[in-house]
Amino acid sequence: MKKFVTGMILGLSVVTANAWADVSWEQNYDTALQKAQKEQKLVMVDVYTDWCGWCKKLDKDAYSNKDVTAKLSRDFISVKINPEKTAANAKLAKQFGVNGYPHIAFVDKTGKKVAEIVGYLPADQFLKRLNQISEQTKK
């Protein structure tokens, strides 16, 4: 019985944790732009590297926050690019003016950069900035 209760608690923990699943990431910038055009949304481009500690902290803190996740799902198409993986990603990072990581660029459906977040922000500040960006681009 004890094992059953423990199993139920663990199972509920997993269900609860996935109730506001992580951000739905596109894997390709061009695909994200196409989707943004279709859905009339902005694209959030998270430029990261595998070795970036602040990028991992952003993933853990901000992108797992239910309010951030909800905002991103509602108003943005999210894509992660690692400029160390492909020449196309390196070119995009240069185009966005990336000098450090994390660097998050926000582009409209045509690919024009409209805002950015340079560096790490905790979830509450990240959400505040997302709200500012979506409001300023609606004008």
C-alpha positions as CSV (number, residue, x, y, z in Angstrom):
1,M,0.0,0.0,0.0
2,K,2.9,2.4,0.8
3,K,4.4,1.8,-2.6
4,F,1.0,2.5,-4.2
5,V,0.6,5.8,-2.4
6,T,4.1,6.8,-3.2
7,G,3.5,5.9,-6.9
8,M,0.3,8.0,-6.9
9,I,2.1,11.0,-5.4
10,L,4.9,10.8,-8.0
11,G,2.4,10.3,-10.8
12,L,0.4,13.4,-9.7
13,S,3.6,15.4,-9.4
14,V,4.4,14.6,-13.1
15,V,0.9,15.4,-14.2
16,T,0.9,18.7,-12.2
17,A,4.4,19.6,-13.6
18,N,3.2,19.0,-17.1
19,A,-0.1,20.9,-16.6
20,W,1.6,24.0,-18.0
21,A,4.1,22.1,-20.1
22,D,7.3,23.8,-21.1
23,V,7.5,26.3,-24.0
24,S,6.7,24.7,-27.4
25,W,10.0,25.4,-29.3
26,E,10.3,25.5,-33.0
27,Q,13.6,24.1,-34.2
28,N,14.0,26.2,-37.3
29,Y,13.9,30.0,-37.7
30,D,12.3,29.9,-41.1
31,T,9.6,27.6,-39.9
32,A,8.9,29.8,-37.0
33,L,8.6,32.9,-39.3
34,Q,6.1,31.0,-41.5
35,K,4.1,30.0,-38.5
36,A,4.2,33.6,-37.2
37,Q,2.9,34.9,-40.5
38,K,0.0,32.4,-40.4
39,E,-0.9,33.1,-36.7
40,Q,-0.1,36.8,-36.7
41,K,2.4,36.6,-33.9
42,L,5.9,37.8,-33.0
43,V,8.8,35.4,-33.1
44,M,11.0,35.1,-30.0
45,V,14.4,33.9,-31.0
46,D,16.4,32.6,-28.1
47,V,20.1,32.6,-29.1
48,Y,22.0,30.3,-26.8
49,T,25.0,27.9,-26.6
50,D,25.4,24.6,-24.9
51,W,28.0,25.9,-22.5
52,C,26.2,29.0,-21.4
53,G,25.3,28.8,-17.7
54,W,22.9,31.8,-17.8
55,C,21.1,30.2,-20.7
56,K,20.5,27.0,-18.7
57,K,19.3,29.2,-15.7
58,L,16.9,31.0,-18.1
59,D,15.6,27.6,-19.3
60,K,15.1,26.4,-15.7
61,D,13.7,29.6,-14.2
62,A,11.8,31.6,-16.8
63,Y,10.8,29.0,-19.4
64,S,9.4,26.6,-16.8
65,N,7.3,29.4,-15.2
66,K,3.6,28.8,-15.9
67,D,2.9,32.5,-16.5
68,V,5.8,32.9,-18.9
69,T,4.8,29.7,-20.7
70,A,1.2,30.9,-21.1
71,K,2.3,34.3,-22.4
72,L,4.7,32.8,-24.9
73,S,2.0,30.3,-26.1
74,R,-0.5,33.0,-26.5
75,D,1.5,35.8,-28.2
76,F,4.7,34.4,-29.6
77,I,6.2,31.7,-31.7
78,S,9.4,30.6,-29.9
79,V,12.5,29.2,-31.5
80,K,15.9,28.4,-30.1
81,I,19.0,28.7,-32.2
82,N,22.6,27.8,-31.3
83,P,25.0,29.8,-33.5
84,E,27.7,27.2,-32.9
85,K,25.7,24.4,-34.6
86,T,25.1,25.8,-38.1
87,A,26.3,28.5,-40.4
88,A,22.7,29.7,-40.8
89,N,22.3,30.1,-37.1
90,A,25.7,31.9,-36.9
91,K,24.5,34.3,-39.6
92,L,21.3,35.0,-37.7
93,A,23.1,35.6,-34.5
94,K,25.3,38.2,-36.3
95,Q,22.2,39.8,-37.9
96,F,20.7,40.2,-34.4
97,G,23.8,41.7,-33.0
98,V,24.5,39.0,-30.6
99,N,27.7,39.6,-28.5
100,G,26.9,37.3,-25.5
101,Y,24.4,34.7,-24.2
102,P,21.6,34.5,-23.6
103,H,20.4,37.0,-26.2
104,I,16.7,36.9,-27.1
105,A,15.6,38.7,-30.2
106,F,12.0,39.4,-31.1
107,V,11.1,39.8,-34.7
108,D,7.8,40.6,-36.5
109,K,6.4,38.2,-39.1
110,T,8.6,39.7,-41.8
111,G,11.8,39.0,-39.7
112,K,12.4,42.6,-38.7
113,K,13.9,42.9,-35.2
114,V,11.5,44.8,-32.9
115,A,12.9,44.2,-29.5
116,E,15.5,42.2,-27.5
117,I,16.5,40.9,-24.1
118,V,20.2,40.8,-23.5
119,G,21.2,38.5,-20.7
120,Y,19.4,36.6,-18.0
121,L,16.2,37.9,-16.4
122,P,14.3,36.1,-13.6
123,A,10.8,34.8,-14.5
124,D,8.9,37.8,-13.1
125,Q,11.1,40.4,-14.9
126,F,11.1,38.2,-18.1
127,L,7.2,38.1,-18.1
128,K,7.1,41.9,-17.5
129,R,9.4,42.4,-20.6
130,L,7.3,40.0,-22.7
131,N,4.2,42.0,-21.8
132,Q,5.9,45.3,-22.7
133,I,7.1,43.9,-26.1
134,S,3.7,42.5,-27.0
135,E,2.0,45.8,-26.1
136,Q,4.4,48.0,-27.9
137,T,4.1,46.0,-31.1
138,K,0.3,46.1,-31.1
139,K,0.4,49.9,-31.5
